[in-house]
């Protein structure tokens, strides 16, 4: 029998809670709701969840404080942050603080389902890793970490600083392990300006979902990896070298680097 999926949704708007419950029920995901973070934490103390979906702006503890509380208490449940106050700063801060995804309101059915499906797979990979560590299993490789000199925004996008001052960016193997097989990709063209925390790349998968990668840094696209147009499997086979996406001229490197996590500290 397939294991039941339990999701906790925290939001002070009942219409949002009702919408997420309805959409998740289509996938047979079981959803509990809370109208504030304090009530959500009480539910967490009594039940195991594979995922939390939380708003930012709520009475009392906000979404960022919730993320910090979960880290302090070592409660390792993936969190998707949602908000009607969608800004680049909120997206970047959410990912830097520990969220697995950032979902602006209003979101579409597909946006919610693709985000939740990735987060649940991330939760599954984390659980597998914990089990491997408990059994001292050093042979199982669940995903290939970023190389040590790379940096990442959340767990999805990586950046590598070239000697000439440009930056190469791409998608992590961990992100790729949270989605199904790729059937189509959409890349921006040369000279397009990408923005840290905004979508810079879309992937369509064979389960009819579209997944967006949030740009790890802002800048103007200098080069696009045309090889992956001809062979999309390069992204999956070699995401850190031959499967890179763009080379960019960074726009605000010194400021934005502080929101990237060094891959030498790779950790789920």
Beta strands, then each sheet from edge to edge (+ up, - down):
strand 1: 6-10
strand 2: 30-34
strand 3: 51-55
strand 4: 79-83
strand 5: 101-104
strand 6: 151-153
strand 7: 157-161
strand 8: 167-171
strand 9: 182-187
strand 10: 193-194
strand 11: 199-205
strand 12: 210-214
strand 13: 219-224
strand 14: 246-250
strand 15: 261-262
sheet 1: 2+ 1+ 3+ 4+ 5+
sheet 2: 10+ 13- 14+ 8- 7+ 6- 15+
sheet 3: 9+ 11- 12+
end
